[in-house]
């Protein structure tokens, strides 16, 4: 099994991306620059950031090489934006952390320490100002827009020049990710700040940039590269504070900021920032433009990491199994052999034969039998896993951990008939569509493990029976493209006794699959937006949902379905689905019909009936799925039924 920690070891073939980004941020013609490393949750952003950090260490390059000389004059600082989540003023904490880390840098620190102390004094004054007016709206964007207006002029008098930041204990006030990374000497910041002759006070943006620019120039730093990771794990407020801190460094010569995030979550945070403008009706039209403008002005080079292909997933799985079954020395030499193959042929798989050759070539070592079996499994399972998990490396690793655990459980329980392919196929359904997985469980439980429904579904999508006039048809809730692809995956499940497979999955059947797969942050944020009372947030959430892939939509619909059933009298989840239908988001019609159909009519708010009638009047093309539901509700002696009947009478 494997830990879920990020690593600079390149098992994904992402070194090429790291090399490209490094070439951009060290090109003096392109500086200053802000570059966004964009990917979904678990898409490899942090691993890439770790590779970048490692690549800027001159000790990792041959002495005298061009790369070594370049890195000697490059300062690279890494920090995790999420660690600032608990700070009362994350923006000041970030600025201070950058200055402290630079002042303690093993190569450049001694040259810039005094200037860092001077700037730290001003940054700390800004923090006092922020705390002094905690309930007054004073966004830093206003100061940025004026190109030099004081950041905190309104409270200069109230700050009183006090400096409450505990500089006598910088380890306490500096996030862990910024400490000791550069092996710099310990610095007495309290004394440096105390003895600094400059006066603490308001510092405008232009002056801050000028002072910081002179600091870099005098230190002989050709490039200052700041890696900001896990921005998308922060709350919207902290995301904005991180971005505002970065904006203070914009246009400072020789600086490069690399931001790792899911851009959809960042967009959502920016939309959240402007929620206070909701009293302006026009914000519904302006919000998407404002969000786009804000993001494009901040990030000049968006760089999206690609999803892994089936061959890349197979190689990744093969290397994970090598890591588990080989000694460290053999594993490292195998990874090196994989790097060589990738350089020669980026499209080929580093699978069984390549691994065997690499192992045998290391002093005649033998390929462990269990590793050989695992590599054979990787070759057969990779296409299914890639399709089911959309090429997401973190989900692949978690999936494999769950798979290994279930195989071990099957072995302990003497379940010798468990087939890898069938287990993988069922786990993919479990991972991607919990509702249908549980439905399949109930069918097989009622039919001695061999559900007739799955046989009918496989026949319905099979070309073998396409001329058969009596060929079964798929029910609507099993007809979306993703479920059809799952049904068509080999091996077929018709006639297979599924009881043992569900027995080893009973831990998941007793809880929620979301605990295994983790709901992506972007889906959570969109759910919050869809059910918000703020129209700007709802508009942005609907737009984001329209960009979701099938997996994300299924998770979103499942969450909305659960929310509605837990609180059937609360109208917000119904309204969310209606908004998605109005925006032509795939699957929203069938989801609203299914959700309303499964709720006791007496619990449905009467206004929902009116909304459905208004919806099909405005969009006649979606009326057909609702007709049976409307007739069913009209026959009930409930408020929603009476509402629909009343509207019908008025129409007549």
ChimeraX attribute file (.defattr): number of C-alpha atoms within 10 A of each C-alpha:
attribute: neighborCount
match mode: 1-to-1
recipient: residues
	/A:1	15
	/A:2	12
	/A:3	8
	/A:4	12
	/A:5	8
	/A:6	15
	/A:7	14
	/A:8	17
	/A:9	16
	/A:10	18
	/A:11	20
	/A:12	17
	/A:13	19
	/A:14	18
	/A:15	19
	/A:16	13
	/A:17	18
	/A:18	18
	/A:19	13
	/A:20	10
	/A:21	19
	/A:22	16
	/A:23	12
	/A:24	16
	/A:25	24
	/A:26	24
	/A:27	14
	/A:28	15
	/A:29	10
	/A:30	15
	/A:31	20
	/A:32	22
	/A:33	27
	/A:34	26
	/A:35	20
	/A:36	23
	/A:37	26
	/A:38	20
	/A:39	20
	/A:40	21
	/A:41	21
	/A:42	19
	/A:43	23
	/A:44	23
	/A:45	24
	/A:46	22
	/A:47	22
	/A:48	27
	/A:49	24
	/A:50	19
	/A:51	20
	/A:52	23
	/A:53	20
	/A:54	15
	/A:55	21
	/A:56	23
	/A:57	18
	/A:58	19
	/A:59	12
	/A:60	12
	/A:61	15
	/A:62	11
	/A:63	11
	/A:64	10
	/A:65	10
	/A:66	11
	/A:67	16
	/A:68	19
	/A:69	14
	/A:70	16
	/A:71	21
	/A:72	18
	/A:73	19
	/A:74	24
	/A:75	25
	/A:76	24
	/A:77	22
	/A:78	22
	/A:79	23
	/A:80	19
	/A:81	24
	/A:82	20
	/A:83	20
	/A:84	23
	/A:85	19
	/A:86	10
	/A:87	14
	/A:88	14
	/A:89	18
	/A:90	24
	/A:91	26
	/A:92	25
	/A:93	23
	/A:94	25
	/A:95	19
	/A:96	23
	/A:97	22
	/A:98	19
	/A:99	23
	/A:100	22
	/A:101	26
	/A:102	26
	/A:103	25
	/A:104	23
	/A:105	24
	/A:106	16
	/A:107	18
	/A:108	21
	/A:109	22
	/A:110	16
	/A:111	17
	/A:112	22
	/A:113	23
	/A:114	18
	/A:115	20
	/A:116	25
	/A:117	24
	/A:118	21
	/A:119	24
	/A:120	24
	/A:121	24
	/A:122	23
	/A:123	25
	/A:124	24
	/A:125	25
	/A:126	25
	/A:127	22
	/A:128	25
	/A:129	25
	/A:130	21
	/A:131	13
	/A:132	14
	/A:133	15
	/A:134	12
	/A:135	8
	/A:136	9
	/A:137	7
	/A:138	14
	/A:139	14
	/A:140	19
	/A:141	13
	/A:142	13
	/A:143	19
	/A:144	18
	/A:145	10
	/A:146	13
	/A:147	13
	/A:148	15
	/A:149	17
	/A:150	19
	/A:151	23
	/A:152	23
	/A:153	14
	/A:154	13
	/A:155	16
	/A:156	18
	/A:157	10
	/A:158	12
	/A:159	21
	/A:160	13
	/A:161	18
	/A:162	13
	/A:163	19
	/A:164	10
	/A:165	16
	/A:166	13
	/A:167	20
	/A:168	13
	/A:169	12
	/A:170	19
	/A:171	13
	/A:172	10
	/A:173	15
	/A:174	20
	/A:175	19
	/A:176	13
	/A:177	15
	/A:178	20
	/A:179	18
	/A:180	15
	/A:181	16
	/A:182	19
	/A:183	11
	/A:184	18
	/A:185	13
	/A:186	11
	/A:187	16
	/A:188	12
	/A:189	21
	/A:190	15
	/A:191	12
	/A:192	19
	/A:193	21
	/A:194	14
	/A:195	12
	/A:196	15
	/A:197	9
	/A:198	13
	/A:199	10
	/A:200	21
	/A:201	21
	/A:202	21
	/A:203	20
	/A:204	20
	/A:205	22
	/A:206	20
	/A:207	14
	/A:208	17
	/A:209	18
	/A:210	14
	/A:211	16
	/A:212	20
	/A:213	17
	/A:214	14
	/A:215	19
	/A:216	23
	/A:217	15
	/A:218	11
	/A:219	16
	/A:220	13
	/A:221	18
	/A:222	21
	/A:223	25
	/A:224	22
	/A:225	25
	/A:226	20
	/A:227	22
	/A:228	24
	/A:229	22
	/A:230	19
	/A:231	26
	/A:232	24
	/A:233	21
	/A:234	21
	/A:235	16
	/A:236	21
	/A:237	14
	/A:238	24
	/A:239	28
	/A:240	22
	/A:241	22
	/A:242	24
	/A:243	18
	/A:244	19
	/A:245	18
	/A:246	19
	/A:247	18
	/A:248	21
	/A:249	23
	/A:250	17
	/A:251	17
	/A:252	21
	/A:253	22
	/A:254	23
	/A:255	26
	/A:256	25
	/A:257	23
	/A:258	23
	/A:259	27
	/A:260	26
	/A:261	24
	/A:262	24
	/A:263	21
	/A:264	23
	/A:265	25
	/A:266	23
	/A:267	23
	/A:268	22
	/A:269	23
	/A:270	25
	/A:271	25
	/A:272	20
	/A:273	17
	/A:274	15
	/A:275	16
	/A:276	11
	/A:277	14
	/A:278	15
	/A:279	11
	/A:280	10
	/A:281	11
	/A:282	11
	/A:283	18
	/A:284	16
	/A:285	11
	/A:286	12
	/A:287	22
	/A:288	19
	/A:289	12
	/A:290	16
	/A:291	20
	/A:292	14
	/A:293	11
	/A:294	14
	/A:295	18
	/A:296	12
	/A:297	10
	/A:298	18
	/A:299	18
	/A:300	13
	/A:301	15
	/A:302	16
	/A:303	16
	/A:304	18
	/A:305	16
	/A:306	15
	/A:307	17
	/A:308	18
	/A:309	17
	/A:310	20
	/A:311	19
	/A:312	23
	/A:313	25
	/A:314	25
	/A:315	26
	/A:316	25
	/A:317	27
	/A:318	27
	/A:319	23
	/A:320	19
	/A:321	22
	/A:322	25
	/A:323	19
	/A:324	14
	/A:325	18
	/A:326	16
	/A:327	10
	/A:328	12
	/A:329	9
	/A:330	20
	/A:331	21
	/A:332	15
	/A:333	15
	/A:334	25
	/A:335	20
	/A:336	14
	/A:337	17
	/A:338	22
	/A:339	18
	/A:340	12
	/A:341	16
	/A:342	16
	/A:343	11
	/A:344	10
	/A:345	10
	/A:346	14
	/A:347	12
	/A:348	12
	/A:349	21
	/A:350	25
	/A:351	21
	/A:352	21
	/A:353	12
	/A:354	15
	/A:355	24
	/A:356	18
	/A:357	16
	/A:358	22
	/A:359	22
	/A:360	14
	/A:361	14
	/A:362	13
	/A:363	8
	/A:364	10
	/A:365	13
	/A:366	13
	/A:367	18
	/A:368	14
	/A:369	10
	/A:370	11
	/A:371	20
	/A:372	20
	/A:373	12
	/A:374	18
	/A:375	26
	/A:376	14
	/A:377	17
	/A:378	21
	/A:379	19
	/A:380	14
	/A:381	21
	/A:382	24
	/A:383	18
	/A:384	19
	/A:385	24
	/A:386	22
	/A:387	17
	/A:388	23
	/A:389	19
	/A:390	19
	/A:391	22
	/A:392	23
	/A:393	23
	/A:394	18
	/A:395	21
	/A:396	21
	/A:397	19
	/A:398	17
	/A:399	20
	/A:400	19
	/A:401	16
	/A:402	16
	/A:403	17
	/A:404	13
	/A:405	14
	/A:406	18
	/A:407	19
	/A:408	14
	/A:409	15
	/A:410	18
	/A:411	13
	/A:412	10
	/A:413	11
	/A:414	10
	/A:415	14
	/A:416	11
	/A:417	11
	/A:418	17
	/A:419	11
	/A:420	14
	/A:421	17
	/A:422	18
	/A:423	20
	/A:424	20
	/A:425	22
	/A:426	18
	/A:427	22
	/A:428	21
	/A:429	21
	/A:430	23
	/A:431	20
	/A:432	22
	/A:433	19
	/A:434	22
	/A:435	16
	/A:436	15
	/A:437	19
	/A:438	17
	/A:439	11
	/A:440	20
	/A:441	21
	/A:442	13
	/A:443	16
	/A:444	21
	/A:445	15
	/A:446	10
	/A:447	12
	/A:448	11
	/A:449	20
	/A:450	19
	/A:451	22
	/A:452	13
	/A:453	14
	/A:454	19
	/A:455	17
	/A:456	16
	/A:457	21
	/A:458	21
	/A:459	20
	/A:460	21
	/A:461	19
	/A:462	13
	/A:463	10
	/A:464	9
	/A:465	13
	/A:466	13
	/A:467	8
	/A:468	10
	/A:469	7
	/A:470	9
	/A:471	15
	/A:472	16
	/A:473	14
	/A:474	17
	/A:475	10
	/A:476	10
	/A:477	12
	/A:478	14
	/A:479	14
	/A:480	14
	/A:481	10
	/A:482	18
	/A:483	17
	/A:484	16
	/A:485	14
	/A:486	18
	/A:487	23
	/A:488	15
	/A:489	16
	/A:490	13
	/A:491	14
	/A:492	16
	/A:493	18
	/A:494	17
	/A:495	12
	/A:496	14
	/A:497	16
	/A:498	22
	/A:499	16
	/A:500	17
	/A:501	21
	/A:502	22
	/A:503	14
	/A:504	20
	/A:505	19
	/A:506	12
	/A:507	11
	/A:508	16
	/A:509	16
	/A:510	8
	/A:511	10
	/A:512	13
	/A:513	20
	/A:514	17
	/A:515	9
	/A:516	15
	/A:517	16
	/A:518	13
	/A:519	16
	/A:520	15
	/A:521	17
	/A:522	26
	/A:523	22
	/A:524	15
	/A:525	19
	/A:526	23
	/A:527	21
	/A:528	14
	/A:529	24
	/A:530	26
	/A:531	20
	/A:532	16
	/A:533	11
	/A:534	16
	/A:535	19
	/A:536	27
	/A:537	28
	/A:538	22
	/A:539	20
	/A:540	23
	/A:541	28
	/A:542	23
	/A:543	16
	/A:544	19
	/A:545	22
	/A:546	15
	/A:547	12
	/A:548	17
	/A:549	11
	/A:550	17
	/A:551	15
	/A:552	17
	/A:553	19
	/A:554	20
	/A:555	21
	/A:556	21
	/A:557	20
	/A:558	17
	/A:559	18
	/A:560	23
	/A:561	22
	/A:562	14
	/A:563	15
	/A:564	20
	/A:565	19
	/A:566	11
	/A:567	13
	/A:568	22
	/A:569	16
	/A:570	15
	/A:571	16
	/A:572	18
	/A:573	25
	/A:574	24
	/A:575	16
	/A:576	22
	/A:577	26
	/A:578	20
	/A:579	19
	/A:580	21
	/A:581	21
	/A:582	16
	/A:583	15
	/A:584	15
	/A:585	18
	/A:586	17
	/A:587	17
	/A:588	21
	/A:589	19
	/A:590	16
	/A:591	20
	/A:592	24
	/A:593	18
	/A:594	17
	/A:595	19
	/A:596	20
	/A:597	16
	/A:598	10
	/A:599	15
	/A:600	12
	/A:601	20
	/A:602	16
	/A:603	15
	/A:604	24
	/A:605	18
	/A:606	19
	/A:607	14
	/A:608	19
	/A:609	23
	/A:610	17
	/A:611	15
	/A:612	20
	/A:613	20
	/A:614	13
	/A:615	18
	/A:616	16
	/A:617	12
	/A:618	12
	/A:619	13
	/A:620	10
	/A:621	9
	/A:622	17
	/A:623	16
	/A:624	10
	/A:625	16
	/A:626	20
	/A:627	13
	/A:628	12
	/A:629	15
	/A:630	19
	/A:631	13
	/A:632	13
	/A:633	24
	/A:634	20
	/A:635	12
	/A:636	13
	/A:637	11
	/A:638	17
	/A:639	19
	/A:640	23
	/A:641	22
	/A:642	17
	/A:643	19
	/A:644	23
	/A:645	19
	/A:646	14
	/A:647	14
	/A:648	12
	/A:649	8
	/A:650	7
	/A:651	7
	/A:652	6
